[in-house]
Amino acid sequence: MADNPLGLALLAVVGLGVFGLLGWASFCFVRWYQADAETRVSLRQARRMRWGWKRLAPMLGLAVKDATPTVVQQYGPQEQPAKPRVLVPRLRTRADAFGVTADALPQVGLSAWQDANEGLCDAWGMRRIRISQPKPGVIVARGFRREPLEAVIRSPLLGPDGSPVCRPGQFVSTDDVLLGWDEDGTPIVLNLAYSAHALVAGLTRSGKSITVNTLLAYASLMRDVRLIVIDPNLGAVAPWWRTAYKVSDAVHPDEPTEILRWVREEMQRREQLFWSGRTDRITEFSPELPLLLVVIDEVANYTRHPDRKARERFEAELLAIASQGAKFGIRLWLLTQKPSADVLTTAVRTNLSARICHRVDTVEDFLHLFPDGRELDITAADRTMPQGVSIASVGDMRTPVRLRSVYLPTEACWQINDLMCAEGLKVRELPDRVDLGKAA
C-alpha cells in the first residue's frame, strides 16, 4: 500500500468522506437535541420536503427542461433523439418552531413560484406560505405550520417545565431582549443600551403585563442595569420589590415625584462624563455606571391625580426625564390603559419612541401611539385582538408590526426574584402588610 500512490489517494478520499459524514451526522444530532418539541416537528417536515422535491417541482412548474445535449449525447450513438434534461432547483431548508423556510435558486421566475403557492401549501402541509425574492437569484418560501400570532411560546428564561433557567447577572444592557415574534415569525428584539424611551398601552386582560414582565425580568438579570419601578397597583412592582433599586406603590404623586427628582439629580451628576469622555451621549454602561430603567405603571394615576399641585410637580419631573434622560443613560417606560392626551401630554409622548399597543377601546386611543395609524392595515382598536398580541414599533422598524409576546407569567417572575435573593441581591424586605409566606 505504501508503494501504491493511487491506493493512498483512494484511502484519503474515503477517509475524508467518512469524516464529513460523521460531521454531518453530529450536526444533525446536536440540532435535533437542542430543538424544542415544535421545532422537531418542523425538522421532520423539512426532511420530507427535501426528499419529495425532485418529484414535486416539475409537477408545479418549478423546474425547466434543458435541451442542450450533454457530451455523451453529442458524441455518442445517435440512434435515438436526445431527451431534454429536467433541471430542478436545489432546495435548502431551515426549521423553527413555526414551520420551515426553504431557499432555492430559481429556474423559473418569481411569478411562477407565486402561482404554485397553493400547491406548495398542500404538498408541504402548511397553513400558509409566503413567497419572496430578497435578492436576485434567490427565492425564499416561508411555510407556516402554525401561525406565529396564535402560538403561545414560553420565554427563553424558562425551561420546558416552566422553571427559570437563568441566573442573576448573566445579561448586560447591550444584550438583545426577545419580546416575541411578528406574524411572519421574525423575532422582535429590544436593546436597552441602544434604545430610548417607550410607551406601552392596553386594556386590562389584553396581555400588557406579560410584555412588561419580560422587560422587567431581563432588566433585573442585567448586571449593568438598575431597575426603578413605580406602580400604584402593585401589579408590576410586587415580584421585584425585594431586588429593584428603587420602588414605590404610593397612590399620591409625592413619593414617585421624589424618585423622579433623584433620577434627574443623577442626570446632573453624569454631566461631567460628557466633558471627560468628549461625547454627547452615554453609551457604555457598567455596574459602576449603570443604565437606569424607570418603569411607571398606571401613569394616569399620577398625571390625572386630583391634587393639582402634586400632579404638576410629577409632570414637570417626568417631562425633564423624557426630554433629556436618554443621553444620560436613562430609559423611561410608561404604561397606561388609555394613552389619551389628558393622560400624557404631547411633549412627553413625542419623546417615547418605542411603542407597544395591546388592545385598546377606540381608534383614537390607537392613534395616540401611532399617528399615521389610519393608513396602516393593522389596528389595536379591535375587540377580536387576541390576548398577548400587540402592535409594536421598536428599534429601527420602519413600519409597525403585529407582535405576539413571549409568555412569562408573574409566578415565574417571583421565582426569578427568589433566585436573585438567594444570590444576595436583596435590597429590601417585603412590606410589613404582606404575608411573607404567601408572597414567597
C-alpha positions in Angstrom: 0.0 0.0 0.0 2.9 2.3 0.8 4.2 1.9 -2.8 0.8 2.5 -4.3 0.0 6.2 -4.6 -3.4 5.5 -6.2 -4.3 3.4 -3.2 -3.2 6.1 -0.7 -5.2 8.7 -2.6 -8.3 6.5 -2.6 -7.9 5.8 1.1 -7.6 9.6 1.8 -10.7 10.3 -0.2 -12.7 7.6 1.6 -11.4 8.9 5.0 -12.5 12.4 4.1 -15.8 11.1 3.1 -16.3 9.2 6.3 -15.1 12.2 8.3 -17.6 14.5 6.5 -20.4 12.1 7.0 -19.7 11.8 10.7 -19.5 15.6 11.0 -22.9 16.0 9.2 -24.5 13.3 11.4 -23.1 15.1 14.6 -24.5 18.4 13.4 -27.9 16.9 12.8 -27.9 15.2 16.2 -27.0 18.4 18.0 -29.6 20.4 16.1 -32.2 17.8 17.0 -31.2 17.6 20.6 -31.2 21.3 21.2 -34.6 21.8 19.4 -37.9 22.1 21.3 -40.8 19.9 20.5 -42.4 22.1 17.9 -39.1 22.7 16.1 -38.5 18.9 15.9 -41.9 18.6 14.1 -40.7 21.2 11.7 -37.3 19.3 11.2 -39.2 16.2 10.2 -41.4 18.2 7.9 -38.3 19.8 6.3 -36.8 16.4 5.7 -39.9 15.2 3.8 -39.9 18.4 1.8 -36.4 17.8 0.6 -37.0 14.1 -0.2 -40.0 14.8 -2.3 -38.8 17.9 -4.0 -37.5 16.4 -7.3 -40.8 14.9 -7.9 -42.9 17.9 -6.8 -41.0 20.7 -8.6 -41.8 19.5 -12.2 -45.5 18.9 -11.2 -45.9 22.5 -10.1 -44.0 24.1 -13.0 -40.9 25.0 -10.9 -38.5 23.1 -13.0 -37.3 23.7 -16.6 -36.2 21.4 -19.4 -32.7 21.9 -20.8 -32.4 20.7 -24.4 -28.7 21.3 -24.6 -27.1 17.9 -25.3 -24.5 16.5 -22.9 -21.1 15.4 -24.1 -22.3 11.8 -24.3 -25.4 12.7 -26.2 -23.4 14.9 -28.6 -20.7 12.5 -29.5 -22.3 9.2 -28.6 -24.6 7.0 -30.8 -27.3 8.9 -32.5 -29.9 6.1 -33.0 -32.4 7.9 -30.6 -33.0 11.6 -30.2 -31.6 13.2 -27.1 -34.1 13.7 -24.3 -34.1 17.1 -22.6 -32.9 17.2 -19.0 -35.2 18.4 -16.2 -33.4 21.0 -14.1 -34.8 21.1 -10.5 -33.6 24.0 -8.3 -31.7 22.9 -5.2 -33.8 23.2 -2.1 -32.2 24.2 1.3 -34.4 24.3 4.4 -34.3 25.8 7.8 -36.8 24.7 10.5 -38.1 26.6 13.5 -41.0 26.4 15.9 -43.5 27.9 13.4 -42.6 26.0 10.2 -39.9 25.7 7.5 -38.1 28.2 5.4 -37.0 26.9 2.0 -34.3 28.7 -0.1 -33.9 27.9 -3.8 -32.1 29.2 -6.8 -35.0 29.8 -9.2 -35.0 28.1 -12.5 -38.2 30.0 -13.2 -39.4 33.5 -12.3 -41.0 34.7 -9.0 -44.4 34.8 -10.6 -44.3 31.0 -11.2 -43.5 30.4 -7.6 -46.3 32.6 -6.5 -48.7 30.7 -8.9 -47.6 27.5 -7.2 -48.3 28.8 -3.7 -51.4 26.8 -3.2 -49.9 23.6 -4.5 -46.9 24.0 -2.2 -49.2 24.5 0.8 -51.0 21.3 0.1 -47.8 19.2 -0.7 -45.8 20.6 2.3 -48.7 20.5 4.8 -48.5 24.2 5.5 -51.3 26.6 6.6 -49.7 29.5 4.7 -46.6 30.1 2.5 -45.1 33.5 1.9 -43.0 33.7 -1.3 -40.4 36.4 -1.6 -37.3 37.3 -3.6 -34.9 39.2 -1.2 -32.2 39.4 -3.8 -31.8 38.4 -7.5 -31.3 34.7 -8.0 -32.8 33.6 -4.6 -36.3 32.6 -3.9 -37.5 32.2 -0.3 -40.6 30.2 0.6 -41.6 30.7 4.2 -44.0 28.0 5.2 -46.1 28.1 8.4 -47.3 25.0 10.1 -48.9 27.3 12.7 -49.4 31.0 12.8 -46.9 32.9 15.0 -49.6 35.2 16.3 -51.6 32.2 17.5 -48.8 30.3 19.1 -48.1 30.8 22.8 -44.3 30.3 23.3 -42.6 30.3 26.6 -39.9 32.8 27.4 -36.4 31.6 26.8 -35.8 32.5 30.5 -37.9 29.4 31.4 -37.2 25.7 30.8 -39.6 23.1 29.5 -41.1 22.6 32.9 -41.7 26.3 33.4 -39.0 26.9 35.9 -36.3 29.6 35.5 -33.1 28.6 33.6 -31.5 32.0 34.0 -29.0 33.2 36.6 -28.5 36.7 38.1 -26.1 38.9 36.2 -25.9 36.7 33.2 -27.0 39.6 30.9 -25.8 43.1 30.2 -27.7 46.1 28.7 -26.3 45.5 25.2 -27.9 42.1 25.0 -31.0 41.8 22.9 -34.2 41.1 24.7 -36.6 38.8 22.9 -40.0 40.4 23.1 -41.8 38.0 20.7 -42.4 37.3 17.1 -44.3 39.1 14.3 -46.8 37.5 12.0 -44.1 36.2 9.7 -42.2 34.5 12.6 -39.4 37.2 12.7 -38.1 37.7 16.2 -38.7 41.2 17.6 -36.0 42.2 20.0 -35.3 45.2 22.2 -31.8 46.5 23.1 -31.9 48.7 26.2 -28.4 50.2 25.6 -29.2 51.4 22.1 -32.9 52.3 22.5 -34.7 55.3 24.1 -37.9 55.7 26.0 -41.1 53.7 25.4 -44.9 53.7 25.8 -46.9 50.6 26.4 -50.7 50.8 26.3 -53.5 48.3 26.6 -56.7 47.5 28.4 -57.0 45.1 31.3 -56.6 41.4 30.2 -55.0 42.5 26.9 -51.7 40.9 27.7 -49.8 44.1 28.6 -48.5 42.7 31.9 -46.9 39.7 30.1 -44.9 42.1 27.9 -43.9 44.1 30.9 -42.8 41.0 32.8 -40.3 40.2 30.0 -38.8 43.7 30.2 -38.5 43.8 34.0 -37.1 40.2 34.2 -34.4 40.8 31.7 -33.5 44.2 33.2 -33.3 42.6 36.7 -30.9 40.0 35.4 -28.6 42.6 33.7 -25.6 43.4 35.9 -25.2 46.9 34.5 -28.8 48.0 34.9 -30.6 49.4 37.9 -34.4 48.9 37.9 -36.7 51.6 39.3 -40.4 50.6 39.4 -43.3 52.9 40.3 -46.7 51.2 40.4 -49.7 52.2 42.5 -51.5 48.9 41.8 -48.5 46.6 42.7 -49.1 44.5 39.6 -45.7 45.2 38.1 -43.6 46.1 41.1 -44.6 43.3 43.5 -42.3 40.5 42.1 -39.3 42.8 42.0 -40.0 44.6 45.3 -37.0 43.0 47.1 -34.4 43.5 44.4 -35.3 46.6 42.4 -33.0 49.6 43.1 -36.0 51.9 44.0 -39.7 51.0 44.2 -42.9 52.8 45.1 -46.5 51.7 45.3 -47.7 55.2 46.5 -51.0 56.4 45.1 -50.3 60.0 45.8 -47.7 61.6 43.4 -45.4 63.0 46.0 -43.3 59.8 46.6 -42.9 59.0 42.9 -42.0 62.6 42.3 -39.2 62.3 44.8 -37.9 59.3 42.9 -38.0 61.1 39.6 -36.2 64.0 41.2 -33.5 61.7 42.3 -33.2 60.4 38.7 -32.9 64.0 37.4 -30.2 64.7 40.0 -28.4 61.6 38.8 -28.6 63.1 35.3 -26.9 66.2 36.6 -24.2 64.2 38.3 -23.4 62.5 35.0 -22.9 65.7 33.0 -19.2 65.7 33.8 -18.9 62.5 31.8 -19.7 64.4 28.7 -16.6 66.6 29.3 -14.2 63.8 30.3 -15.5 61.4 27.6 -15.8 64.1 24.9 -19.2 62.8 23.9 -22.8 64.0 24.0 -24.4 60.6 25.0 -23.5 57.8 27.4 -23.5 54.6 25.5 -21.3 52.3 27.7 -22.6 51.0 31.0 -21.2 49.1 33.9 -22.1 48.2 37.5 -20.3 51.5 38.5 -22.2 53.5 35.8 -25.4 51.6 35.3 -28.2 52.2 32.9 -31.3 53.3 34.9 -34.6 51.8 33.7 -37.5 53.7 35.1 -40.9 51.9 34.7 -44.1 53.7 35.7 -47.2 51.6 35.6 -50.7 53.2 35.5 -49.1 56.6 34.9 -52.6 58.1 34.6 -52.9 57.7 38.4 -50.3 60.4 38.8 -51.0 62.6 35.7 -54.7 62.8 36.5 -54.5 63.0 40.3 -56.9 65.4 41.9 -54.1 67.1 43.8 -53.3 69.7 41.1 -50.0 70.9 42.6 -48.7 67.5 43.3 -49.7 66.4 39.8 -47.9 69.3 38.2 -44.7 68.6 40.1 -44.8 65.0 39.0 -45.4 66.0 35.3 -42.5 68.5 35.4 -40.1 65.9 36.6 -41.5 63.4 34.1 -41.1 65.8 31.2 -37.5 66.6 32.2 -36.5 62.9 32.1 -38.5 62.2 28.9 -36.9 65.0 27.0 -33.3 64.8 28.3 -32.8 61.5 30.1 -31.9 59.2 27.2 -28.5 60.7 26.6 -27.7 60.3 30.3 -28.3 56.6 30.3 -31.9 56.8 31.5 -34.7 54.7 29.9 -38.2 55.6 30.7 -41.1 53.2 30.1 -44.6 54.4 30.7 -47.6 52.0 31.0 -51.2 53.1 30.7 -54.6 51.7 29.8 -55.7 54.7 27.9 -53.0 56.8 26.2 -55.1 59.9 25.7 -53.9 63.5 25.7 -55.2 64.1 29.2 -53.0 61.2 30.5 -49.8 62.1 28.7 -49.0 65.5 27.2 -47.8 65.7 23.6 -44.4 66.9 24.9 -43.9 63.7 26.9 -45.5 61.4 24.3 -43.3 62.6 21.4 -40.2 61.5 23.3 -41.4 57.9 23.7 -40.0 56.5 20.5 -40.7 52.8 21.1 -44.5 52.0 21.1 -46.3 48.8 22.0 -50.1 48.9 21.8 -52.2 46.0 23.0 -55.9 46.1 22.6 -57.5 49.5 23.2 -61.0 50.8 23.2 -61.1 53.3 20.4 -59.2 54.2 17.2 -58.4 57.5 18.8 -56.5 55.7 21.6 -54.5 53.8 18.9 -53.7 57.0 17.0 -52.2 58.5 20.2 -49.5 55.9 19.8 -49.4 55.7 16.0 -50.5 59.0 14.5 -50.4 57.5 11.0 -52.5 54.5 12.1 -55.3 55.3 9.7 -53.0 54.5 6.8 -51.9 51.1 8.3 -53.5 47.8 7.5 -53.4 46.9 11.2 -55.0 48.4 14.3 -55.2 47.7 18.0 -58.7 49.1 18.3 -60.1 45.6 17.5 -62.1 43.7 20.1 -61.1 40.4 18.5 -57.4 41.1 19.0 -56.1 38.1 21.0 -54.6 38.5 24.4 -50.8 38.8 24.2 -50.9 40.3 20.7 -50.0 43.9 20.2 -49.0 46.4 17.5 -45.3 47.3 18.0 -42.7 49.6 16.7 -39.3 49.2 18.5 -35.7 49.8 17.4 -35.3 50.8 13.8 -38.6 49.5 12.5 -39.9 51.5 9.6 -43.4 50.1 9.8 -45.3 48.8 12.9 -46.0 45.1 13.0 -48.2 42.7 14.9 -46.3 41.2 17.8 -47.0 38.1 19.9 -45.2 38.4 23.2 -43.3 35.5 24.7 -45.1 34.0 27.7 -43.6 34.9 31.0 -46.2 34.7 33.8 -46.0 36.7 37.0 -45.4 33.4 39.0 -42.2 32.9 37.1 -41.1 36.5 37.9 -41.4 35.7 41.6 -39.2 32.6 41.0 -36.6 34.6 39.2 -36.6 37.1 42.1 -36.2 34.3 44.6 -33.0 33.3 42.7 -31.7 36.8 42.9 -32.4 37.0 46.6 -30.6 33.7 47.1 -27.6 35.2 45.4 -27.6 38.0 48.0 -29.1 40.7 45.7 -32.0 41.6 48.1 -32.2 45.3 48.6 -35.3 45.4 51.0 -37.8 43.2 52.7 -41.4 43.0 51.5 -43.8 45.5 53.1 -45.0 44.6 56.6 -48.5 44.4 55.4 -47.6 41.5 53.1 -48.0 37.9 54.3 -44.4 36.7 53.7 -45.4 33.1 53.5 -47.9 33.7 50.7 -45.7 36.2 48.9 -42.8 33.8 48.7 
